[in-house]
Amino acid sequence: MKIQQALISVSDKTGVLAFAKGLAAQGVKLLSTGGTAKLLAEAGLAVTEIGDYTGFPEMLDGRVKTLHPRVHGGILARRDLPEHLATLAAHDIPTIDLVCVNLYPFAATVANPCGVAVGANLPEAYEKAFKTDSTSAFGGIIAFNGEVDEDIVHAMSARKHFVEVLIAPAFSAAAKTLLAAKQNLRVLEVPLQAGQHALELKRVGGGLLAQTPDNFNVQPENLKVVTQKAPTPTQIEDLLFAYRVAKFVKSNAIVFCGGGMTLGVGAGQMSRVDSTRIASVKAQNAGLPLAGSVVASDAFFPFRDGVDVLAAAGAVAVIQPGGSMRDEEVIAAANEHGLAMVFTGARHFRH
């Protein structure tokens, strides 16, 4: 199929100018949007801005650019079906034979983690996170919030840790050389970002669900002590860490933590008490003691049974949003076990 017309609309414009020049040299007509169209035009390329092509301007802060039959008809029409081509001709819709796009630069978030940790340096954080669940970590994704150097790559190799995706804001030259020798590894350099996008999209039957993201990041001032015993400063630090991890674990989510690392993660169960049991069993399988640990629950405990299970496992403090009809029963159970419990007033409930 001869490419006669191409649509180019990219967020990351690295290399796009050279690509567009190559298309233009082959006689391909260029369609583009917003900043991409401006870049191509300033470089002297003949480009048609998408608003001029459709007869409708970009709108809603650029969210609606190419949603038009003149664009989607030209892309989706099957060239092997005469009736499709006849429809395009009847409505004066040229074909669009090539589409060049990339995703917005979303912040790197690894959801449903099997292990998370903080440390004095990245190798220490990696070692601690790996201990949580080394079995589930096989063939997984690792995300760092700092530059990956050769020490981290050597640590992964020493553990024979097979990883499919490695994400970090930067990689040293030595690390890139070592990683290039690994097969079936995708390395993504993603800058750290403070903000989040205004909407998240989820696929549902027959369409898309648009919803605002979970922007709540728990702070010490959000905590309300509801038990007779208050958590110590060290426990508060671990409670905050555990609750931030729970935000990215599929509900029902239970996270045991201690010393700046996850000890056991229970995710995605139909009942909260089952997630609690699973998290406890995972810690046991990993040889990580739960005595003196803290626990985060992404939503309220509907009954006291989950508190009974985590107390029996050795936990000493709990963080949860509160808001259950049986909060008093749950608080009484915590007092009975000598636990410290704090409410955040906001749940995560990731699905």
MITIKOL-963112 format. One record per residue (C-alpha): residue number from 1; residue in one letter; x, y, z. Coordinates in Angstrom, 1 decimal, padded with zeros to 4 digits. Layout:
@pos:NUM; code:A; xx:X; yy:Y; zz:Z .
...
//
This chain:
@pos:1; code:M; xx:000.0; yy:000.0; zz:000.0 .
@pos:2; code:K; xx:001.4; yy:003.4; zz:-001.0 .
@pos:3; code:I; xx:001.4; yy:005.9; zz:001.8 .
@pos:4; code:Q; xx:-000.1; yy:009.1; zz:000.5 .
@pos:5; code:Q; xx:-001.1; yy:010.9; zz:003.7 .
@pos:6; code:A; xx:000.2; yy:010.7; zz:007.3 .
@pos:7; code:L; xx:-001.1; yy:012.0; zz:010.6 .
@pos:8; code:I; xx:001.6; yy:013.0; zz:013.1 .
@pos:9; code:S; xx:000.6; yy:014.0; zz:016.6 .
@pos:10; code:V; xx:003.2; yy:013.4; zz:019.3 .
@pos:11; code:S; xx:003.8; yy:014.5; zz:022.9 .
@pos:12; code:D; xx:007.5; yy:013.5; zz:022.9 .
@pos:13; code:K; xx:008.8; yy:015.2; zz:019.7 .
@pos:14; code:T; xx:012.2; yy:013.5; zz:019.8 .
@pos:15; code:G; xx:013.1; yy:012.6; zz:016.2 .
@pos:16; code:V; xx:009.8; yy:013.6; zz:014.8 .
@pos:17; code:L; xx:011.2; yy:016.3; zz:012.5 .
@pos:18; code:A; xx:013.6; yy:014.0; zz:010.8 .
@pos:19; code:F; xx:010.8; yy:011.4; zz:010.4 .
@pos:20; code:A; xx:008.4; yy:014.0; zz:008.9 .
@pos:21; code:K; xx:011.1; yy:015.3; zz:006.5 .
@pos:22; code:G; xx:011.6; yy:011.7; zz:005.3 .
@pos:23; code:L; xx:007.9; yy:011.3; zz:004.6 .
@pos:24; code:A; xx:007.7; yy:014.7; zz:002.8 .
@pos:25; code:A; xx:010.7; yy:013.7; zz:000.6 .
@pos:26; code:Q; xx:008.6; yy:010.7; zz:-000.5 .
@pos:27; code:G; xx:005.7; yy:013.0; zz:-001.4 .
@pos:28; code:V; xx:003.5; yy:012.1; zz:001.6 .
@pos:29; code:K; xx:001.0; yy:014.8; zz:002.6 .
@pos:30; code:L; xx:001.4; yy:015.7; zz:006.3 .
@pos:31; code:L; xx:-001.5; yy:016.3; zz:008.8 .
@pos:32; code:S; xx:-000.7; yy:017.3; zz:012.3 .
@pos:33; code:T; xx:-002.0; yy:018.9; zz:015.5 .
@pos:34; code:G; xx:-001.1; yy:021.7; zz:017.8 .
@pos:35; code:G; xx:002.6; yy:021.9; zz:018.8 .
@pos:36; code:T; xx:003.6; yy:019.2; zz:016.4 .
@pos:37; code:A; xx:002.1; yy:021.1; zz:013.5 .
@pos:38; code:K; xx:003.9; yy:024.3; zz:014.6 .
@pos:39; code:L; xx:007.2; yy:022.5; zz:014.8 .
@pos:40; code:L; xx:006.9; yy:021.0; zz:011.3 .
@pos:41; code:A; xx:005.7; yy:024.3; zz:009.8 .
@pos:42; code:E; xx:008.6; yy:026.2; zz:011.4 .
@pos:43; code:A; xx:011.0; yy:023.7; zz:009.8 .
@pos:44; code:G; xx:009.6; yy:024.7; zz:006.4 .
@pos:45; code:L; xx:007.5; yy:021.5; zz:005.8 .
@pos:46; code:A; xx:004.1; yy:021.7; zz:004.1 .
@pos:47; code:V; xx:001.7; yy:020.6; zz:006.8 .
@pos:48; code:T; xx:-002.1; yy:020.8; zz:007.3 .
@pos:49; code:E; xx:-003.2; yy:021.6; zz:010.8 .
@pos:50; code:I; xx:-005.9; yy:019.2; zz:011.9 .
@pos:51; code:G; xx:-008.5; yy:021.9; zz:012.6 .
@pos:52; code:D; xx:-008.1; yy:023.2; zz:009.0 .
@pos:53; code:Y; xx:-008.5; yy:019.6; zz:007.7 .
@pos:54; code:T; xx:-011.7; yy:018.8; zz:009.7 .
@pos:55; code:G; xx:-013.2; yy:022.3; zz:009.7 .
@pos:56; code:F; xx:-013.4; yy:022.2; zz:013.5 .
@pos:57; code:P; xx:-010.8; yy:023.8; zz:015.9 .
@pos:58; code:E; xx:-009.1; yy:021.9; zz:018.7 .
@pos:59; code:M; xx:-011.2; yy:022.3; zz:021.9 .
@pos:60; code:L; xx:-011.4; yy:021.4; zz:025.6 .
@pos:61; code:D; xx:-007.8; yy:022.3; zz:026.2 .
@pos:62; code:G; xx:-006.6; yy:020.2; zz:023.4 .
@pos:63; code:R; xx:-008.4; yy:017.0; zz:024.6 .
@pos:64; code:V; xx:-010.5; yy:017.0; zz:021.4 .
@pos:65; code:K; xx:-008.3; yy:017.2; zz:018.3 .
@pos:66; code:T; xx:-008.8; yy:014.3; zz:015.9 .
@pos:67; code:L; xx:-012.2; yy:013.0; zz:017.0 .
@pos:68; code:H; xx:-013.9; yy:013.6; zz:013.6 .
@pos:69; code:P; xx:-015.2; yy:011.3; zz:010.8 .
@pos:70; code:R; xx:-012.8; yy:012.9; zz:008.4 .
@pos:71; code:V; xx:-009.9; yy:011.6; zz:010.5 .
@pos:72; code:H; xx:-011.2; yy:008.3; zz:011.8 .
@pos:73; code:G; xx:-012.9; yy:007.4; zz:008.6 .
@pos:74; code:G; xx:-009.7; yy:007.9; zz:006.7 .
@pos:75; code:I; xx:-007.8; yy:005.7; zz:009.2 .
@pos:76; code:L; xx:-010.3; yy:002.9; zz:009.8 .
@pos:77; code:A; xx:-011.7; yy:002.4; zz:006.2 .
@pos:78; code:R; xx:-010.6; yy:-001.0; zz:004.8 .
@pos:79; code:R; xx:-008.8; yy:-000.6; zz:001.5 .
@pos:80; code:D; xx:-009.8; yy:-004.1; zz:000.4 .
@pos:81; code:L; xx:-013.5; yy:-003.3; zz:000.6 .
@pos:82; code:P; xx:-014.9; yy:-001.4; zz:-002.3 .
@pos:83; code:E; xx:-018.0; yy:-000.3; zz:-000.3 .
@pos:84; code:H; xx:-015.7; yy:001.4; zz:002.3 .
@pos:85; code:L; xx:-013.8; yy:003.2; zz:-000.5 .
@pos:86; code:A; xx:-017.0; yy:004.3; zz:-002.1 .
@pos:87; code:T; xx:-018.3; yy:005.7; zz:001.2 .
@pos:88; code:L; xx:-015.0; yy:007.7; zz:001.6 .
@pos:89; code:A; xx:-015.4; yy:009.1; zz:-001.9 .
@pos:90; code:A; xx:-019.1; yy:010.0; zz:-001.4 .
@pos:91; code:H; xx:-018.1; yy:012.0; zz:001.7 .
@pos:92; code:D; xx:-014.9; yy:013.4; zz:000.2 .
@pos:93; code:I; xx:-012.7; yy:011.8; zz:002.9 .
@pos:94; code:P; xx:-009.1; yy:011.0; zz:001.8 .
@pos:95; code:T; xx:-007.4; yy:007.9; zz:003.3 .
@pos:96; code:I; xx:-004.9; yy:008.4; zz:006.1 .
@pos:97; code:D; xx:-002.3; yy:005.7; zz:005.5 .
@pos:98; code:L; xx:000.1; yy:006.2; zz:008.4 .
@pos:99; code:V; xx:-000.5; yy:007.4; zz:012.0 .
@pos:100; code:C; xx:002.5; yy:008.5; zz:014.2 .
@pos:101; code:V; xx:001.6; yy:009.1; zz:017.9 .
@pos:102; code:N; xx:003.0; yy:008.5; zz:021.3 .
@pos:103; code:L; xx:001.5; yy:008.6; zz:024.8 .
@pos:104; code:Y; xx:001.5; yy:011.6; zz:027.1 .
@pos:105; code:P; xx:004.5; yy:011.4; zz:029.5 .
@pos:106; code:F; xx:002.6; yy:009.7; zz:032.4 .
@pos:107; code:A; xx:004.3; yy:009.5; zz:035.7 .
@pos:108; code:A; xx:005.9; yy:006.1; zz:036.3 .
@pos:109; code:T; xx:003.7; yy:004.2; zz:038.7 .
@pos:110; code:V; xx:004.0; yy:000.5; zz:039.2 .
@pos:111; code:A; xx:000.7; yy:-000.7; zz:040.4 .
@pos:112; code:N; xx:000.0; yy:-003.8; zz:042.5 .
@pos:113; code:P; xx:003.6; yy:-004.1; zz:043.7 .
@pos:114; code:C; xx:005.0; yy:-007.3; zz:045.2 .
@pos:115; code:G; xx:007.6; yy:-005.4; zz:047.1 .
@pos:116; code:V; xx:008.4; yy:-001.7; zz:047.9 .
@pos:117; code:A; xx:011.2; yy:-000.2; zz:050.1 .
@pos:118; code:V; xx:013.1; yy:003.0; zz:050.9 .
@pos:119; code:G; xx:016.7; yy:003.0; zz:051.8 .
@pos:120; code:A; xx:019.8; yy:005.1; zz:052.2 .
@pos:121; code:N; xx:020.6; yy:004.4; zz:048.6 .
@pos:122; code:L; xx:018.9; yy:002.7; zz:045.6 .
@pos:123; code:P; xx:020.8; yy:-000.7; zz:046.0 .
@pos:124; code:E; xx:019.7; yy:-000.9; zz:049.6 .
@pos:125; code:A; xx:016.1; yy:-000.1; zz:048.7 .
@pos:126; code:Y; xx:016.2; yy:-002.7; zz:045.9 .
@pos:127; code:E; xx:017.5; yy:-005.4; zz:048.2 .
@pos:128; code:K; xx:014.9; yy:-004.7; zz:050.8 .
@pos:129; code:A; xx:012.0; yy:-004.6; zz:048.2 .
@pos:130; code:F; xx:013.2; yy:-007.9; zz:046.6 .
@pos:131; code:K; xx:013.1; yy:-009.7; zz:050.0 .
@pos:132; code:T; xx:009.4; yy:-009.2; zz:050.3 .
@pos:133; code:D; xx:008.4; yy:-011.6; zz:047.6 .
@pos:134; code:S; xx:011.3; yy:-012.8; zz:045.4 .
@pos:135; code:T; xx:009.1; yy:-015.4; zz:043.7 .
@pos:136; code:S; xx:006.6; yy:-012.8; zz:042.4 .
@pos:137; code:A; xx:009.5; yy:-010.5; zz:041.5 .
@pos:138; code:F; xx:010.6; yy:-012.9; zz:038.8 .
@pos:139; code:G; xx:009.8; yy:-011.6; zz:035.3 .
@pos:140; code:G; xx:008.4; yy:-008.4; zz:036.7 .
@pos:141; code:I; xx:008.8; yy:-004.6; zz:036.6 .
@pos:142; code:I; xx:011.2; yy:-002.6; zz:038.7 .
@pos:143; code:A; xx:010.8; yy:001.2; zz:039.2 .
@pos:144; code:F; xx:013.4; yy:003.4; zz:040.8 .
@pos:145; code:N; xx:013.1; yy:007.1; zz:041.8 .
@pos:146; code:G; xx:016.7; yy:007.9; zz:041.1 .
@pos:147; code:E; xx:019.5; yy:007.2; zz:038.7 .
@pos:148; code:V; xx:020.3; yy:003.5; zz:038.0 .
@pos:149; code:D; xx:024.0; yy:002.9; zz:038.0 .
@pos:150; code:E; xx:026.1; yy:-000.2; zz:037.5 .
@pos:151; code:D; xx:025.9; yy:-001.2; zz:041.2 .
@pos:152; code:I; xx:022.2; yy:-001.8; zz:040.8 .
@pos:153; code:V; xx:022.6; yy:-003.7; zz:037.6 .
@pos:154; code:H; xx:025.3; yy:-005.9; zz:039.2 .
@pos:155; code:A; xx:023.0; yy:-006.5; zz:042.2 .
@pos:156; code:M; xx:020.2; yy:-007.7; zz:039.9 .
@pos:157; code:S; xx:022.6; yy:-009.9; zz:038.0 .
@pos:158; code:A; xx:024.0; yy:-011.4; zz:041.3 .
@pos:159; code:R; xx:020.5; yy:-012.4; zz:042.2 .
@pos:160; code:K; xx:019.8; yy:-013.7; zz:038.7 .
@pos:161; code:H; xx:016.8; yy:-011.5; zz:038.8 .
@pos:162; code:F; xx:015.0; yy:-011.7; zz:035.5 .
@pos:163; code:V; xx:013.2; yy:-008.4; zz:034.8 .
@pos:164; code:E; xx:011.1; yy:-007.5; zz:031.8 .
@pos:165; code:V; xx:010.8; yy:-003.8; zz:032.4 .
@pos:166; code:L; xx:013.1; yy:-001.4; zz:034.2 .
@pos:167; code:I; xx:011.9; yy:002.2; zz:034.9 .
@pos:168; code:A; xx:014.0; yy:005.1; zz:036.2 .
@pos:169; code:P; xx:014.4; yy:008.9; zz:035.7 .
@pos:170; code:A; xx:018.0; yy:008.3; zz:034.6 .
@pos:171; code:F; xx:020.5; yy:005.6; zz:033.8 .
@pos:172; code:S; xx:024.3; yy:006.0; zz:034.0 .
@pos:173; code:A; xx:026.3; yy:005.3; zz:030.8 .
@pos:174; code:A; xx:027.9; yy:002.2; zz:032.5 .
@pos:175; code:A; xx:024.4; yy:000.9; zz:033.4 .
@pos:176; code:K; xx:023.2; yy:001.4; zz:029.9 .
@pos:177; code:T; xx:026.1; yy:-000.6; zz:028.5 .
@pos:178; code:L; xx:025.4; yy:-003.5; zz:031.0 .
@pos:179; code:L; xx:021.6; yy:-003.4; zz:030.3 .
@pos:180; code:A; xx:022.1; yy:-003.5; zz:026.6 .
@pos:181; code:A; xx:023.5; yy:-007.0; zz:026.8 .
@pos:182; code:K; xx:020.4; yy:-008.3; zz:028.5 .
@pos:183; code:Q; xx:017.8; yy:-010.0; zz:026.3 .
@pos:184; code:N; xx:014.0; yy:-009.3; zz:026.5 .
@pos:185; code:L; xx:014.5; yy:-006.2; zz:028.7 .
@pos:186; code:R; xx:012.7; yy:-002.9; zz:028.1 .
@pos:187; code:V; xx:014.4; yy:000.1; zz:029.7 .
@pos:188; code:L; xx:012.3; yy:003.2; zz:030.2 .
@pos:189; code:E; xx:013.7; yy:006.5; zz:031.2 .
@pos:190; code:V; xx:010.8; yy:008.5; zz:032.6 .
@pos:191; code:P; xx:011.3; yy:011.8; zz:034.4 .
@pos:192; code:L; xx:009.8; yy:012.1; zz:037.9 .
@pos:193; code:Q; xx:006.7; yy:014.3; zz:037.9 .
@pos:194; code:A; xx:004.9; yy:015.9; zz:040.8 .
@pos:195; code:G; xx:001.5; yy:016.3; zz:039.2 .
@pos:196; code:Q; xx:-001.1; yy:013.9; zz:037.9 .
@pos:197; code:H; xx:-003.4; yy:014.0; zz:034.9 .
@pos:198; code:A; xx:-006.9; yy:015.4; zz:035.4 .
@pos:199; code:L; xx:-008.7; yy:012.1; zz:034.4 .
@pos:200; code:E; xx:-008.1; yy:008.4; zz:034.3 .
@pos:201; code:L; xx:-009.8; yy:006.2; zz:031.7 .
@pos:202; code:K; xx:-011.0; yy:002.7; zz:032.4 .
@pos:203; code:R; xx:-012.5; yy:000.3; zz:029.8 .
@pos:204; code:V; xx:-016.1; yy:-000.8; zz:030.6 .
@pos:205; code:G; xx:-018.6; yy:-002.8; zz:028.6 .
@pos:206; code:G; xx:-019.6; yy:-000.6; zz:025.7 .
@pos:207; code:G; xx:-017.4; yy:002.4; zz:026.4 .
@pos:208; code:L; xx:-015.0; yy:004.2; zz:028.7 .
@pos:209; code:L; xx:-015.3; yy:005.4; zz:032.3 .
@pos:210; code:A; xx:-013.6; yy:008.7; zz:032.9 .
@pos:211; code:Q; xx:-012.8; yy:009.4; zz:036.6 .
@pos:212; code:T; xx:-010.6; yy:011.7; zz:038.6 .
@pos:213; code:P; xx:-007.4; yy:010.0; zz:039.9 .
@pos:214; code:D; xx:-006.7; yy:009.2; zz:043.5 .
@pos:215; code:N; xx:-004.7; yy:012.3; zz:044.5 .
@pos:216; code:F; xx:-004.7; yy:011.7; zz:048.3 .
@pos:217; code:N; xx:-001.2; yy:011.3; zz:049.7 .
@pos:218; code:V; xx:-001.4; yy:010.8; zz:053.5 .
@pos:219; code:Q; xx:000.4; yy:013.2; zz:055.7 .
@pos:220; code:P; xx:001.0; yy:013.1; zz:059.5 .
@pos:221; code:E; xx:-001.6; yy:015.8; zz:060.1 .
@pos:222; code:N; xx:-004.2; yy:013.5; zz:058.5 .
@pos:223; code:L; xx:-003.9; yy:010.9; zz:061.2 .
@pos:224; code:K; xx:-006.4; yy:010.6; zz:064.0 .
@pos:225; code:V; xx:-005.5; yy:008.2; zz:066.8 .
@pos:226; code:V; xx:-008.7; yy:006.3; zz:067.8 .
@pos:227; code:T; xx:-007.2; yy:003.7; zz:070.3 .
@pos:228; code:Q; xx:-006.0; yy:003.9; zz:073.8 .
@pos:229; code:K; xx:-002.5; yy:003.4; zz:072.6 .
@pos:230; code:A; xx:-000.9; yy:005.9; zz:070.2 .
@pos:231; code:P; xx:001.8; yy:004.9; zz:067.7 .
@pos:232; code:T; xx:005.4; yy:005.8; zz:068.3 .
@pos:233; code:P; xx:007.2; yy:008.2; zz:065.9 .
@pos:234; code:T; xx:008.9; yy:005.2; zz:064.3 .
@pos:235; code:Q; xx:005.6; yy:003.4; zz:063.9 .
@pos:236; code:I; xx:004.1; yy:006.6; zz:062.4 .
@pos:237; code:E; xx:006.8; yy:006.7; zz:059.8 .
@pos:238; code:D; xx:006.2; yy:003.1; zz:058.8 .
@pos:239; code:L; xx:002.4; yy:003.6; zz:058.9 .
@pos:240; code:L; xx:002.6; yy:006.5; zz:056.4 .
@pos:241; code:F; xx:004.9; yy:004.4; zz:054.2 .
@pos:242; code:A; xx:002.5; yy:001.4; zz:054.3 .
@pos:243; code:Y; xx:-000.5; yy:003.5; zz:053.5 .
@pos:244; code:R; xx:001.2; yy:005.1; zz:050.5 .
@pos:245; code:V; xx:002.1; yy:001.6; zz:049.2 .
@pos:246; code:A; xx:-001.5; yy:000.4; zz:049.8 .
@pos:247; code:K; xx:-002.7; yy:003.2; zz:047.4 .
@pos:248; code:F; xx:-001.2; yy:001.2; zz:044.5 .
@pos:249; code:V; xx:-002.3; yy:-002.3; zz:045.6 .
@pos:250; code:K; xx:-005.6; yy:-003.6; zz:044.2 .
@pos:251; code:S; xx:-008.4; yy:-003.7; zz:046.8 .
@pos:252; code:N; xx:-009.0; yy:-005.4; zz:049.1 .
@pos:253; code:A; xx:-005.5; yy:-004.4; zz:050.0 .
@pos:254; code:I; xx:-003.5; yy:-005.2; zz:053.2 .
@pos:255; code:V; xx:000.1; yy:-004.2; zz:053.5 .
@pos:256; code:F; xx:002.4; yy:-005.3; zz:056.4 .
@pos:257; code:C; xx:005.5; yy:-003.0; zz:056.7 .
@pos:258; code:G; xx:008.5; yy:-002.4; zz:059.0 .
@pos:259; code:G; xx:011.8; yy:-000.7; zz:058.8 .
@pos:260; code:G; xx:010.9; yy:001.1; zz:055.5 .
@pos:261; code:M; xx:010.0; yy:-002.0; zz:053.6 .
@pos:262; code:T; xx:007.0; yy:-004.1; zz:052.8 .
@pos:263; code:L; xx:006.9; yy:-007.4; zz:054.6 .
@pos:264; code:G; xx:003.7; yy:-008.9; zz:053.2 .
@pos:265; code:V; xx:001.2; yy:-007.8; zz:050.6 .
@pos:266; code:G; xx:-002.3; yy:-009.1; zz:050.3 .
@pos:267; code:A; xx:-004.1; yy:-007.9; zz:047.1 .
@pos:268; code:G; xx:-007.3; yy:-008.2; zz:045.2 .
@pos:269; code:Q; xx:-009.3; yy:-010.5; zz:047.4 .
@pos:270; code:M; xx:-013.1; yy:-010.4; zz:047.8 .
@pos:271; code:S; xx:-012.8; yy:-010.1; zz:051.6 .
@pos:272; code:R; xx:-010.4; yy:-008.0; zz:053.7 .
@pos:273; code:V; xx:-009.7; yy:-010.8; zz:056.2 .
@pos:274; code:D; xx:-008.6; yy:-013.0; zz:053.3 .
@pos:275; code:S; xx:-006.2; yy:-010.3; zz:052.1 .
@pos:276; code:T; xx:-004.9; yy:-010.1; zz:055.7 .
@pos:277; code:R; xx:-004.3; yy:-013.8; zz:055.9 .
@pos:278; code:I; xx:-002.5; yy:-013.9; zz:052.5 .
@pos:279; code:A; xx:-000.2; yy:-011.0; zz:053.4 .
@pos:280; code:S; xx:000.7; yy:-012.8; zz:056.6 .
@pos:281; code:V; xx:001.4; yy:-016.1; zz:054.8 .
@pos:282; code:K; xx:003.5; yy:-014.3; zz:052.2 .
@pos:283; code:A; xx:005.7; yy:-012.8; zz:054.9 .
@pos:284; code:Q; xx:006.1; yy:-016.2; zz:056.5 .
@pos:285; code:N; xx:007.1; yy:-017.7; zz:053.2 .
@pos:286; code:A; xx:009.6; yy:-015.0; zz:052.7 .
@pos:287; code:G; xx:011.1; yy:-015.6; zz:056.2 .
@pos:288; code:L; xx:010.2; yy:-012.1; zz:057.3 .
@pos:289; code:P; xx:009.0; yy:-011.8; zz:060.9 .
@pos:290; code:L; xx:005.9; yy:-009.7; zz:061.5 .
@pos:291; code:A; xx:006.5; yy:-009.1; zz:065.2 .
@pos:292; code:G; xx:006.4; yy:-005.4; zz:065.7 .
@pos:293; code:S; xx:005.2; yy:-004.6; zz:062.2 .
@pos:294; code:V; xx:002.5; yy:-002.1; zz:061.1 .
@pos:295; code:V; xx:-000.4; yy:-002.7; zz:058.8 .
@pos:296; code:A; xx:-002.2; yy:-000.5; zz:056.2 .
@pos:297; code:S; xx:-005.7; yy:-001.2; zz:054.9 .
@pos:298; code:D; xx:-006.8; yy:000.7; zz:051.8 .
@pos:299; code:A; xx:-010.4; yy:000.8; zz:053.0 .
@pos:300; code:F; xx:-012.1; yy:000.3; zz:056.4 .
@pos:301; code:F; xx:-012.4; yy:-003.0; zz:058.2 .
@pos:302; code:P; xx:-016.0; yy:-004.0; zz:058.0 .
@pos:303; code:F; xx:-015.6; yy:-006.5; zz:060.9 .
@pos:304; code:R; xx:-013.1; yy:-007.1; zz:063.6 .
@pos:305; code:D; xx:-011.8; yy:-010.4; zz:062.1 .
@pos:306; code:G; xx:-009.1; yy:-008.7; zz:060.0 .
@pos:307; code:V; xx:-007.8; yy:-007.0; zz:063.1 .
@pos:308; code:D; xx:-007.8; yy:-010.3; zz:065.0 .
@pos:309; code:V; xx:-005.7; yy:-011.9; zz:062.2 .
@pos:310; code:L; xx:-003.1; yy:-009.1; zz:061.9 .
@pos:311; code:A; xx:-002.7; yy:-008.9; zz:065.7 .
@pos:312; code:A; xx:-002.1; yy:-012.7; zz:065.9 .
@pos:313; code:A; xx:000.5; yy:-012.3; zz:063.2 .
@pos:314; code:G; xx:002.5; yy:-009.8; zz:065.4 .
@pos:315; code:A; xx:001.4; yy:-006.4; zz:064.1 .
@pos:316; code:V; xx:001.4; yy:-003.6; zz:066.7 .
@pos:317; code:A; xx:-000.1; yy:-000.6; zz:064.8 .
@pos:318; code:V; xx:-002.8; yy:-000.2; zz:062.1 .
@pos:319; code:I; xx:-003.6; yy:002.6; zz:059.6 .
@pos:320; code:Q; xx:-007.0; yy:002.6; zz:057.9 .
@pos:321; code:P; xx:-009.5; yy:005.3; zz:056.6 .
@pos:322; code:G; xx:-012.3; yy:004.4; zz:059.1 .
@pos:323; code:G; xx:-015.9; yy:005.0; zz:058.2 .
@pos:324; code:S; xx:-017.4; yy:001.5; zz:058.8 .
@pos:325; code:M; xx:-020.7; yy:001.0; zz:060.6 .
@pos:326; code:R; xx:-018.7; yy:-001.2; zz:062.9 .
@pos:327; code:D; xx:-015.8; yy:001.2; zz:063.6 .
@pos:328; code:E; xx:-016.5; yy:001.0; zz:067.4 .
@pos:329; code:E; xx:-016.3; yy:-002.8; zz:067.2 .
@pos:330; code:V; xx:-013.0; yy:-002.6; zz:065.3 .
@pos:331; code:I; xx:-011.5; yy:-000.1; zz:067.6 .
@pos:332; code:A; xx:-012.5; yy:-002.2; zz:070.6 .
@pos:333; code:A; xx:-010.7; yy:-005.2; zz:069.0 .
@pos:334; code:A; xx:-007.6; yy:-003.1; zz:068.5 .
@pos:335; code:N; xx:-007.7; yy:-002.0; zz:072.2 .
@pos:336; code:E; xx:-008.2; yy:-005.6; zz:073.3 .
@pos:337; code:H; xx:-005.1; yy:-006.6; zz:071.4 .
@pos:338; code:G; xx:-003.1; yy:-003.6; zz:072.6 .
@pos:339; code:L; xx:-002.8; yy:-002.1; zz:069.1 .
@pos:340; code:A; xx:-002.4; yy:001.5; zz:068.1 .
@pos:341; code:M; xx:-004.8; yy:002.5; zz:065.4 .
@pos:342; code:V; xx:-005.1; yy:005.6; zz:063.3 .
@pos:343; code:F; xx:-007.8; yy:006.8; zz:060.9 .
@pos:344; code:T; xx:-006.9; yy:008.8; zz:057.7 .
@pos:345; code:G; xx:-010.5; yy:009.8; zz:056.8 .
@pos:346; code:A; xx:-009.8; yy:008.9; zz:053.1 .
@pos:347; code:R; xx:-009.8; yy:005.6; zz:051.4 .
@pos:348; code:H; xx:-008.0; yy:004.4; zz:048.3 .
@pos:349; code:F; xx:-009.9; yy:001.3; zz:047.1 .
@pos:350; code:R; xx:-008.0; yy:000.7; zz:043.8 .
@pos:351; code:H; xx:-009.8; yy:-001.4; zz:041.2 .
//
